[in-house]
Structures are given as structure tokens and as C-alpha cells.
Amino acid sequence: MERTQVIIVGAGPVGLSAAVCLAGFGIDCIVLEKREALSTASKASTFQPPTLEILSEFGVLGPMMQMGRVADRIQYRTAAGAVLAQFDHDLLVSDTPFPHRLHLEQSALTQLLLDKLKRGPRGEVRFGCTFLNVAQQTNDVMVRYVEASGAKREIAADYVLAADGAHSTVRDALGLALEGSAYPGQVLRLVVTDPLSDIIPGLGQVSYIFSPDNSSISLLQMPDCWRVIIRLPDGFDPEEVVLPEWYMPVVRQYIPQFPGELTLREHDIYGARKMLASGHGTGRVFLMGDALHLTNTRGGMNMNCGIHDAYELGGAIAKAITLNAPELVERAARRRRQVAQEQLLPRTDRNITGGANLLAQMRTMSADPVQAREMLVRAAMLDMAPPRRLVQTSRVQAQ
């Protein structure tokens, strides 16, 4: 039977991050991906400071910085043009080597990670391979999968990491459920090429614009476009809301000075769920990313938390193999689920259900540098990310 040290199911940003992490420690791994190629769908696009630290360790941050859009401030604005609150990431200079977010499509990261694996001897990605089941013994685990040709294969390994998304077949094979509920309502995302920062002088790369009734739209600046997020009313017609006749009056409610119509590149309608797996894994098989947790997109945290899962579990596996201490992986996997349960989900929940006092709270915090920094530490996930070796090394050197 073919054997490797770690099998990873899923070649998204989380699975490939785990593979690059393990390869960096000299651990052999095989990634099984059911698609025939990497996904190019427009999905997560925000990389938080601790994630940038991790990706710097992986050696892929340089090209990402060249391709991406640095976001160094978050704004809360009125439709009349007033900036009610602004949080400048410069306040994080003592907390991270990267005091900013980076906006870039996740598909750019997955290609960089795949290219890095191809250049090294430790990681292999097999496309067109669908997971079938898993069998565990005390000291190893065996995965069965089927190739695109229909041929069935088996691989034995020390550990299996499931990064196969919200509909994880590995999680199902372990008898674990993804539990939670959907947020009410859906949103319309418009991807536009208009220069919104010219139309709204001083606009932050992440901005929330509020109308007098406390409703809002979200604006996110990407390298070559803006994402405009509109919350849809109950009972909306999905064919109607994607027409300029419907969305332009809504846009002008928040950006009254906008001339003409938005230059639309693409659009989609989606909802959000608040979900957590009923367990972190079983035996030597552990969950990461969307297979473990799902949140809403506001604040850009879920993919980042998944990359943090991969980083912490990858480091734990490398240490466990070296020391023959599998309990280290179990402990790390349990901790990652605890982080999702106690920090990720409640925090992203508050991003949606901030309430009528949200603007007043933001104004108060932004006026006080101490409170503003504390808010940014939470928004940037610096307080929930695992310890990063880059930060530890830089602090030792500084001392």
C-alpha cells in the first residue's frame, strides 16, 4: 500500500496552507482534491495581519503584496459624507510586522501555494481524486479515494487533515455534524470597476456607509475593483434585484453623488451561516477551515481562521512525528475548535448584530487611541491567532 506521512483532503487555501506548512518542516504529504483544477471562484478576499505573518513564513507573501490592495483603515460614514469613525491600522505597529489587511482573491493564494509545493520534494497535489472513506488503527490511518478514471486507490498515513469545506465528506465519515443556523436575510454583492475613492474623497478601503434609518451598505476595495454589499429585503425577487433599476436607487441612498450607473463586472446573491462541527476530529483525523467552522463574511475572518487552523495543526503534526507524541495534535485540534467556538463565532456574530448603538460605540472607540487599538486587535484577529514563529523570532532578535 502507498504510504505518506500526512494526507490532506481539499486543495483550497486551508488545505494547501497545511501542505506548505508541513513541507516546510520536512513532512511528506499528499493533497487529494476532487476538482480537476484549483477553484477560480470569487470567494474570500481579506487577509488579516497574523495571516500575512504566516504567509510570509511560507514564502508567498512577496508576490501577494505585489498583486493585492493594502487596506490600512476602516471607516464608518454617513450618506452625507461625514466620517463618523475611522480606525487606522498604524495603531498596530507594535503588535505585528504587517499593520494592515491585504485584499486579494483567495484564488491568487492557492495558485502561489500550489506553485511552491511543486518546487519542493515534500508535497504532492492530486486533482480529480474523490475521498471515499477512512479507516483508523492505533498508529496510522488509511484513506480510500477514487481517481477521475474511476480507479480506486488507498494511501496509509500518520494523520489525515480534512479541509474539504462545509460539505465535508471526511467529517461525515467520522460521524460528526456541522451544527448551527443561518442568518436571516441575504445580500447582493456587486463587483464594480468605478473609481469610488474618486467619487467619495478620502474613502477607506473598508467602509460602511449608514443612512439615517441605521441601515448600511459595505464597500471593499480590491486591486482592480470595488465590492459593494447590499442587504436584501425579505421576499426579494432574485431576478429584479440584479437590475440597475432596483439597485441604483439603493446605492444612491448611500452615495447620493454617484453619477450614472455602476459599471458592473459581476454580481452574486448569498446568505451566511453560523456553524460549528460537533467535534474537532477522531483518532488521527482532524478538521480544519470550513469543515470545522462557518461564519458570515463581514469582517473577513473565516478563511483566515482556517489558515490559522492549518498553521497550528501543521506545526503540531511536525512536532508529534518528531517526538512520537500524537497527543500534541489532538490538543491542537481541540484548541482550534475552541477558538472557533469561543472567539470566532461570537465575534463575527457581533459584526452582523451590532444593534442600533453600533455607530455610537464606534465613534467612542475611534476617539480614544487605546480603545481604537483594542478594537483593531480584535478586528485583525491578533488576539485569537496561534503564536507565529516570525513574530517570536523578530522579538528575540529585538531583545
N, C-alpha and C positions, 0 to 999 in steps of 0.2 A: 504494500500500500504506500502511496505517496505520502510524504511527511514534511511538515514545516513547523515552525515554532508558534506562529500566530496566524489564524485565519480571520479576515475581516470581511463581513458581508455588507456591501454597499460602497460605491465609489463616488459619493458626494463629498462635500467639504469636510465632513466629520470623519468618514472612513479613510479618506486619503491623508488627512492630517495625522490620524493614528498610524498609518503606514509609514509616513515620512518620519514621525517621531521614533517609531520602533527601529527603522532602518538606521537612524542616526545613532542608536545605541548598539548597532551591530546585530539586531534581531531579525531573523528571516521571517517574512510574512507574505501571504498571498491574499489579494483582494478579489472577491467574486462580485461581479456586477451584472445584473440581469439585462441591462440595456446593451445595445451593440456599440455604444459610444458614450462619452460624457454628456450629461444633460446640458443644454444651452438655454434652458428656460430662464426667464427673468424672475428671480426669486429674491432671496436676502441680499442686501447690498451694503450693510453697515458693519464696519469692523471697529470694535472698541479698543481703547488703548492697551489693555492687557493681552488682547488677541494679537495686536500688532507686535507686542513683545515676543509672543510665542512664534509668530510667523517670521520675525527677524531671526530667531534661533534656527528656524527651519531653512533659512537662506533664500526665502522667496519674497521678502518684503520690498527689496530694492525695485524690481520691476512693477510691483503693485503700486508703489508710490508714484512711479512714472505714469502709470495708466489711470490712477484714481483721482478723486477730488478730496482734498483735505477739508475737513469741516471743523472749525475751531470755535464756533459759538452756536448757542441755541437761543432762539428768540420766541417771545410771546408778544404778539402785536394786536392792534385793533384794526378794523377795516378802514378807519380814518387815517391810518398811517403812523399812529403813535406806537413806540416800543415800550410796552409795559414792564417787561423784564428781559434781561439778557445775561446769559451765563457764558463767560469767556473761559475757554479751556486753559488759558495761560495760568489759571489758578492751580493747575495740576502739575506744574513744572517740578515740584519736589516729590511728586508721587509716582511719576512714570517717565521714561525716556521719550515717550510719544504722547504729549499732552494735546491730543486731538483725536477725532474719529477719521476714518477713511471711508469714502463712499465709492464702491466698485461692485459690479455684478459678481456674485459668487462663482459664476462660470469661469471668470478670469483666474480665480484662485485655484479651482480644481485643475485647470489645464497646467498651471505652473507646478502644482504638486505632482501631477502625473509625469510631467517632463523631468522633474527631479528624481522621481523613482526610476524612470527609465535610464537615467545616467548612472545609477548605482547598482550594486550587485544583490542588494538585500530584499527589495520589494518588487513584486510582480502583480500586475492587474490583469485579470482575465474577464473580458467582456462576453456578453451573451451567455452567462452562466447563472442559472436559477437555483437558488437554495431549495433543497427538498426537506431534509431533516438533520437532526443531530443526535449522536449517541455519546454518552459520557461514561468514563470509568474513573477510578480514583486519581490516576496520574496523567490522563490525557483525554482528548475529546476527538470524535470523528464526525466530519461533515460529509453528507451526500449532496451532490448537486447534479444538474443536467446541463449539458452544453447545448448551444444553438442547434447542433446537428442531431440532437436527441440522445446522444451518448451519455450514459450515467457514469459519474466518477465519484471517488471517495478520497478524502485527504484526512490524515491524522495530524493533530497539533497539540501544543500545550494549553492554548487558550483560544477562544473564539470571541470576537467583538462584533456586536450587532449594530450596524449603522445603516440599516435598510429602511429608515423612515417611519412615518406614522402608521403605515400598514405593515409593519414588520412581521415577516413570516418566521423569523427566528424567535421573536417574542412569543408569537402564537405557539411555536413548537415547545417552548418552555412552560406553556400553560399560564402565562401572565397576560393581564388585560391592560388596556390603556383606558384609564378612568377619568371622568371629568364631565365637562359640559361645554356647550357652545355659547359664545357671547351673543346677545341679541343683536340683530341687525347685520347688515353687510356694508361694504364700502366699494366705491368706484375709484379705481386708480387710472389716472390719465397720465401718460408719458408724453411730454410736450417738449418741443425744441425752442420755444420762445425764450428770449433773454429776460427772465423775470427779475433778475437783480438790476437790470437797467430800468425796468418799469416801476420797480419798488426800490428806490435808493436805500442802500445800507442793509438790504435783506440778508438775514443769516442763512447759512447753508442748511440749517434745520430750523424751520419756522412754523409756528402755529398762529393762525390769524383768527381772531374771535370777533363775532358780531355782537351787538347789544343784547341779544337773547341768550348769550353764553354758548351758542353753537360755534363750531370752528371747522376749518379745513387745515390740512397739513401740507407743507411744501418741503421737498427734499431735493437738494441739488446734486446731480450726478455729473460725471465728467463731461458729457455732451448733451445733457437734457435735464429736465426737472420732472419729478414725480409729484403730481397733485392728487391728494387723497380727499375724497368727499364721502361723508357718511350718508347713506341712502335711507330714505323714509320707509316705514313699514308699507308693505303692499306695492312696492315699486314695480314698474314694468321693465324687465331687463333689456328689451329692445328700445324702449323710449329713452332711458337714462344715458345711453351712449350717444345720443344725438346732440349736436350743438344747441338745438332748440331747447333742450332740457338743461344741460349742464352749464351753458354760458350764463344764464340768469343767476345760477347759484354762484359761479365764480365771481361775477360782478358784485354779488352781495358782500364779498370779502375783499375783492380787488376792483373797486368801482372805476378806477382809471384805466383798466385794461382795454386796449384798442382792438377792435375787430374780434376775431375768433382765435382760440388757441390753435396752434399748429400741432396737430395730433400725430404722434408716431404709432402709438398702440394704446390699448386700454384693456382692463380686465375688471371683473367683479369677484370679490371673495369675502369670506367670513373668517372668523377666528375662533379658536377653541382653547380652553384651559384644561390641559390633560396631563396626567402623570401615570406612568406604568405602576402596576400593583407591586412590583418588586424590581430590584436592580439587576437581577440575573439569578442563575442557579449553577452551582458547581464551578465549572471553569468557563462558563458562557455569560457574558455581561453586556448590558445595553448602554448605548450612547446616543446623544443627539435626539432627533425626533422619535426614535424608537423608545426613548425614555421619557421625554417631556415635550409638550407643545404649548406655546403661548401666543398672544397676539403680537402683531408686528410693530406696534407703536413703541418706540424706544430702541428697536433693533437689538434685542438681547438673545433670542432663542438660538440662532445659529452660533453666535459667539459662545454661549454656554455649551453647545455641543462640541465646539473645538476645544474648549477647556476640558470637557469630559475626555476627549481623545488624548490630550496632553497629559492629564493626570494618570489616566489608565495606562498609557504607553510607558510612562516613567515607572509606574508601579510594576508592570509586567517585566520590564527590563531588570529591575532590581530583584523581583521574585525569582526569575530564572537564574540570575547570578547566585543568589543566596539559597535557592531551593526553598522559598518561603511563599507559597501560594496565598497565605492569609493576607499578604500585603495587597494583593489585587482585590480580594474580597472586601477589604477595608476601604480601599479607594473607590470601588464601585458603590458601596453603601454610602460613602460620603458624597459622591456626585448626585445620587438621588436625594439625599438630604438637602444639598444646596438647592436643587430644583424645587423641592417641596417648601423649604423654609425661607428662601430668598428670591429665587427667580419668579415663581408663580405669583406670590403676593405682590412683588414689585411691579411686574407687568400688569397685574390686575389693577393696581392703583393708577397706572397710566391711562386706563380706559375709564375707570370710575372715580376720577378725581373730584367730581362734585362741583357745586356752584362756587365753592371757596377756593378753587384751584388757582385762579388768577391772582387773588389776594395773597395766597401763600407764596406764589412765585415772585410777586413784587417784593414781599417782605424778605425773602431769602436772597434775592439778587442784590438788594441794597446793602447786605451785610456780607463782606468778603468771607468770613468764617462759615456762615450758613451756605453761601454760594458754593464754596469749595466742597463742603459736605454733600451738597446736592449733586455736584458733578462727580464726586467719588462714587456715589450710588448709581447715577445715570451711566457712568463709564464702566460699571461692574468691577471696579478696582477692589472693592471690599468682598466680592464673592468669588473672584478668580483664584485658582490654585497658585501657590508660590511659583514664580518664574525664575529659572536659572539665570537668565540675562540680568534681571534686577539684583539677584543675590550676588552675582559676580561683580557688577558695577559698584555695588555698595561696599564690597570687600576692598576693591581697588581704591575707592574714595577714602577709605579709612587708612 
